[in-house]
Amino acid sequence: MDAGPLPPPRTPLAAWRPPGCHAIALVLQGGGALGAYQAGVYQALHEAGLEPDWMNGVSIGSINSAIIAGNPPERRLERLREFWQTITSRPVWFLAPDGDDPRRAHNLWSAYLTTLLGQEGFFKPNMPPPWMRPRGSVGATSFYDNSPLRETLLRLVDFDLINSGKTRLAVGAVNVRTGNFTYFDSSEVEILPEHVMASGALPPGLPMVPIGTDYYWDGGLVSNTPLQHLFEHVGSNNLIVFQVDLFSSRGETPRDFFDVLTRQKDIQYSSRTRMMTAYFQMLHAKNVQLRALLAKLTDDQLSPAERELKERLSDLPEVSLIHMIYQKAAYEGQAKDYEFSALSMHEHWDAGYRDTVRTLRHKDWLQIPSEEDGLVLHDVHRLED
């Protein structure tokens, strides 16, 4: 079956930054098969010369982030294509489905094949299944083995390049024993394949990943969007942030049981961007007020800690956050995140590419906001608000 071509690569513009912008950050949510949308977003940014300096990812967002950070700009798109073509290489139907009902059947069959056979270069079924294995044995805690992903990452990602510091990478995971959310940040630790695998180890499908003396699961269990980590480490940098979500917090009222399953997943894994941005804006406003109060005092009237705070507040960050959300098709249901057909992958990639091309036409969104504003949110799919 012809899945149609991916958007053809175009000669990218020379790398550039908007005036006053210190770095470009790409924040990628988890969402399994929907992650091809993020690859399309990156292609459009790459062609526009907007290469990210800072990657933050959870789950499939971590894998996409590692591929981008772990390759020089001229190879990133090629490597992303290789990854997505590898994991969606299994044929599903030999006839192109036409109409919502045939397409829904196609996608359900594709998702069934994934649950039965796994995905090439990603994960494979545990045989025998976990309920037939002794307690405490290898394979007793998950339906699938994700060792193929490690081989894929080693083939497509240069971890030495990630750890060189040229592009900062942070991936989120959950400590199985403590339940605490952890970010593995290349500015703090040496990033290995296991860190990326841990961020995408969603139970009970995939096994927990050992790192040091602890075990980790998918960061989406606690927070599916790594925006908070970026805000906590922004320092005094002025950023353009592209946040790419795969689940929408808004949707239609369910009409049947299948709609309920789909809506439940969307709400569970959608981001809390508005809550986070409101908190950052409130904190920024308080810092501006505090800076004004400290400016009324001479340094000899301040303690060493207060003088240090005054110095830190002298240069507050300004952030332009461009929030992009994948909008699901009418025929996509609750299996959309594990439906890995080439047809759907191409559609998701193309949607991310087209959405980003349209977004970049708004040149004013790429401007660093004033210091008084601190953070400006551009919610691409919510222009009516």
C-alpha atoms as one frame of an Amber mdcrd trajectory, in Angstrom:
protein
   0.000   0.000   0.000   1.365   3.430  -0.922   1.579   5.535   2.211   2.510
   8.644   0.277   5.827  10.493   0.544   7.062  12.457   3.501   7.393  16.208
   2.892  10.435  16.524   0.595  13.477  18.045   2.297  14.309  21.556   1.168
  17.595  23.413   1.392  17.624  24.948   4.877  18.275  28.586   5.560  21.459
  29.485   7.400  21.085  29.089  11.166  19.876  32.301  12.817  18.336  33.664
  15.995  15.729  36.406  16.454  17.142  39.625  17.955  17.712  39.274  21.691
  17.222  35.477  21.635  19.914  33.547  23.489  18.632  30.067  22.623  15.865
  28.084  20.955  14.288  25.283  22.991  12.207  22.389  21.696   9.907  20.748
  24.284   8.494  17.407  23.121   5.650  15.548  24.833   5.205  11.778  24.941
   2.695  10.078  22.662   4.116   6.970  20.996   3.254   6.692  17.315   2.002
  10.287  17.283   5.624  11.403  17.720   6.033  11.582  13.940   4.178  14.904
  14.247   7.162  16.231  16.203   9.527  15.078  13.465   7.490  17.110  10.967
   7.708  20.136  13.264  11.479  19.762  13.410  11.750  19.518   9.621  10.011
  22.882   9.213  12.205  24.490  11.908  15.321  23.010  10.297  14.407  24.405
   6.900  13.750  27.819   8.484  17.235  27.824  10.049  15.850  27.601  13.593
  18.019  24.803  15.007  17.327  24.063  18.684  20.005  24.626  21.316  18.062
  22.868  24.070  15.975  19.697  23.770  13.539  18.603  26.510  11.628  15.364
  26.029   9.476  12.706  27.635   8.863   9.221  26.181   8.762   9.368  22.360
   9.691  13.040  22.754  12.922  11.871  24.417  13.734   9.600  21.487  13.120
  12.356  18.948  15.120  14.746  21.135  18.064  12.360  21.407  18.165  11.860
  17.632  18.172  15.628  17.078  20.719  16.446  19.800  22.855  13.429  18.887
  23.491  14.432  15.288  24.981  17.488  13.551  22.314  19.724  11.974  22.990
  18.437   8.455  22.202  14.836   9.494  19.316  15.312  11.926  16.476  15.121
   9.434  17.984  12.103   7.700  18.291  10.261  11.021  14.740  11.133  12.072
  13.454   9.763   8.767  15.450   6.580   9.215  14.057   6.040  12.708  10.425
   6.581  11.752  10.670   4.567   8.549  12.284   1.717  10.496   9.645   1.459
  13.206   6.733   1.753  10.737   8.071  -0.616   8.067   5.555  -3.444   8.595
   2.870  -3.686   5.853  -0.703  -3.449   7.154  -3.066  -3.574   4.178  -2.333
  -3.793   0.481  -5.304  -1.606  -0.459  -5.565   2.049   0.434  -8.530   2.618
   2.818 -10.941   5.314   1.645 -13.402   6.869   4.105 -13.551   7.084   7.890
 -14.861   3.574   8.569 -12.333   1.708   6.377  -9.557   3.876   7.761 -10.666
   3.198  11.331 -10.574  -0.540  10.566  -7.106  -0.174   9.035  -5.799   1.620
  12.122  -7.317  -0.889  14.533  -5.744  -3.756  12.613  -2.396  -1.950  12.617
  -2.628  -1.409  16.394  -3.534  -5.091  16.856  -0.423  -6.122  14.914   1.641
  -3.886  17.180   0.281  -5.557  20.317   0.851  -8.988  18.768   4.241  -8.529
  17.089   5.840  -5.378  18.516   7.598  -2.901  16.220  10.784  -3.297  14.223
  13.701  -1.488  15.867  11.619  -0.554  18.911  10.237  -3.457  20.972   9.391
  -7.139  20.607   7.051  -9.465  22.558   8.348 -11.257  25.621   8.014 -14.990
  25.088   6.737 -16.588  27.192   4.498 -13.702  28.391   5.045 -12.205  31.862
   2.265 -14.121  33.615   4.031 -17.379  32.681   7.378 -16.347  34.135   8.629
 -16.789  37.714   8.297 -13.800  40.009  11.473 -11.711  39.910  12.719 -13.180
  36.647  13.700 -11.231  33.516  10.554 -10.533  31.511   8.158 -11.010  34.448
   7.281  -7.299  34.645   6.429  -6.338  31.057   4.763  -7.582  27.887   7.623
  -6.465  25.640  11.400  -6.366  25.455  12.804  -2.955  24.433  16.354  -4.105
  23.632  15.751  -3.377  19.902  15.400   0.316  20.833  18.860   0.314  22.400
  20.358  -1.024  19.176  18.453   1.590  17.172  19.639   4.416  19.418  23.252
   3.287  19.190  22.961   3.249  15.400  21.253   6.620  14.994  22.510   8.713
  17.924  26.028   9.954  18.667  26.011  10.045  22.458  29.490  11.570  22.541
  28.064  14.525  20.621  25.192  14.855  23.121  27.626  14.854  26.026  29.901
  17.395  24.340  27.407  20.089  25.346  26.767  21.496  21.872  23.032  20.881
  22.257  21.597  20.469  25.750  19.361  17.420  26.232  17.065  16.679  29.182
  14.817  13.598  29.353  12.231  12.873  32.054  11.656   9.561  33.849  10.059
   8.275  37.060  11.960   6.458  39.797  10.056   3.188  40.298  10.923   2.862
  43.985  10.295   6.453  45.117   7.749   7.577  42.537   9.740  10.807  42.115
  10.104  12.482  38.739  13.722  12.791  37.571  15.330  14.680  34.701  18.517
  13.353  33.206  20.151  16.528  31.900  23.298  16.475  29.765  24.516  19.558
  31.646  24.593  17.449  34.821  25.049  13.765  33.886  26.485  11.725  31.031
  23.551  10.731  28.830  23.494   7.072  27.771  20.969   5.035  25.737  19.465
   3.808  29.005  18.396   7.319  30.002  16.420   7.708  26.793  14.971   4.202
  27.093  13.930   4.869  30.698  12.033   7.992  29.655   9.994   5.881  27.214
   9.495   2.738  29.308   5.716   2.896  29.778   4.434   0.025  31.965   3.163
  -2.604  31.758   4.134  -2.720  28.090   7.815  -1.927  28.446  10.193  -2.946
  31.235  11.652  -0.646  33.864  15.207   0.389  32.990  18.048   0.086  35.531
  20.261   3.164  35.923  22.796   2.975  38.726  21.086   1.376  41.705  17.583
   2.502  40.715  14.942   1.552  38.168  12.958   3.960  35.994   9.716   4.088
  34.032   8.231   6.496  31.486   8.127  10.111  32.679   4.577  10.417  31.343
   3.341   8.579  34.439   3.877  11.811  36.385   4.181  14.591  33.804   3.978
  14.100  30.064   5.392  17.532  29.185   8.876  18.628  30.326   8.103  22.347
  30.416   8.630  22.740  34.156  12.239  21.580  33.915  12.929  24.238  31.314
  11.359  27.002  33.428  13.331  25.918  36.486  16.627  26.106  34.595  16.073
  29.065  32.280  18.339  31.320  34.386  18.618  34.737  32.707  18.400  33.385
  29.161  15.946  34.827  26.648  14.303  31.892  24.877  12.091  31.054  21.950
  10.355  27.829  23.020   8.467  25.501  20.704   6.352  23.158  22.813   4.936
  20.293  20.738   2.111  18.312  22.369   0.553  15.127  21.045  -2.579  15.015
  23.211  -5.080  17.849  23.409  -6.639  18.768  26.748  -9.715  20.040  24.887
 -12.098  17.817  22.972 -15.654  16.815  22.252 -18.031  15.218  24.766 -17.875
  11.414  24.279 -20.757   9.817  22.382 -19.933   6.151  23.005 -17.580   3.928
  25.005 -14.774   4.181  22.433 -14.991   7.973  22.628 -14.660   7.688  26.408
 -11.404   5.721  26.104 -10.011   8.231  23.632 -11.017  11.270  25.690  -9.680
   9.720  28.897  -6.251   9.226  27.308  -6.213  12.751  25.890  -6.930  14.281
  29.299  -4.526  11.967  31.133  -1.540  12.706  28.908  -2.249  16.290  27.844
   0.021  19.035  29.134  -0.719  21.558  31.845   0.839  24.368  29.862  -1.558
  27.095  30.930  -1.028  26.271  34.605   2.748  26.279  34.176   2.853  29.502
  32.178   0.521  31.241  34.656   2.851  30.214  37.491   5.924  31.458  35.599
   4.221  34.776  34.825   3.208  35.228  38.473   6.753  34.416  39.646   8.215
  36.831  37.095   5.889  39.646  38.247   6.918  39.084  41.868  10.606  39.121
  40.905  10.132  42.430  39.080   8.496  43.920  42.200  11.202  42.524  44.455
  13.919  43.913  42.207  12.296  47.368  42.377  12.237  47.222  46.181  15.875
  46.107  46.436  16.919  48.881  44.040  15.739  51.437  46.613  18.398  50.239
  49.064  22.151  50.746  48.832  24.397  47.695  48.893  25.669  48.488  52.404
  22.079  48.210  53.648  21.776  44.674  52.285  23.033  41.365  53.637  25.336
  39.250  51.408  22.395  36.999  50.499  20.260  40.043  49.610  23.047  41.504
  47.473  23.339  38.172  45.667  19.569  38.154  45.098  19.704  41.735  43.799
  22.393  40.740  41.322  20.425  37.702  40.170  17.256  39.738  39.647  19.111
  42.352  37.601  18.739  40.202  34.487  15.420  38.355  34.316  14.601  35.979
  31.448  12.133  36.747  28.663  10.430  33.826  26.944   8.244  33.526  23.852
   6.427  30.168  24.104   4.852  28.813  20.928   2.496  25.987  21.866   1.606
  23.482  19.143  -0.855  20.602  19.620  -1.535  17.693  17.301  -5.193  17.674
  16.244  -6.369  14.090  15.823  -8.235  12.898  12.740 -11.895  11.866  12.968
 -11.054   8.174  12.487  -8.366   8.052  15.208  -9.343   6.408  18.480  -7.715
   5.452  21.755  -5.139   3.255  19.947  -3.669   6.233  18.066  -0.487   6.244
  20.171   0.373   2.615  19.361  -0.850   2.531  15.767   2.447   2.460  13.871
   1.393   2.121  10.235   3.464   3.933   7.606   0.266   5.576   6.382  -0.461
   7.198   9.754   3.190   8.068  10.324   3.326   9.982   7.044   0.100  11.813
   7.892   1.347  12.784  11.356   4.701  13.973   9.995   3.022  15.988   7.256
   0.602  17.568   9.769   3.497  18.686  11.996   5.338  20.103   9.007   2.347
  22.025   7.653   1.344  23.368  11.097   4.862  24.672  11.690   5.210  26.260
   8.260   1.970  28.164   8.940   3.123  29.066  12.451   6.418  30.546  11.253
   4.529  33.005   9.045   3.675  34.856  12.268   7.001  36.683  12.484   5.891
  38.598  15.571   5.687  35.326  17.519   9.452  34.966  17.132  10.102  38.234
  18.960  11.467  38.211  22.493   8.869  39.864  24.806   9.569  42.882  26.960
  11.081  42.445  30.405   7.784  43.582  31.956   5.872  40.784  30.206   8.470
  38.118  30.944   6.610  35.369  29.101   4.212  35.503  26.175   2.235  32.403
  25.176   1.171  31.842  21.566  -1.336  28.987  21.545  -1.346  28.161  17.834
  -4.551  26.133  17.752  -6.479  28.413  20.110  -6.432  31.696  18.188 -10.079
  32.294  19.082  -9.029  32.772  22.713
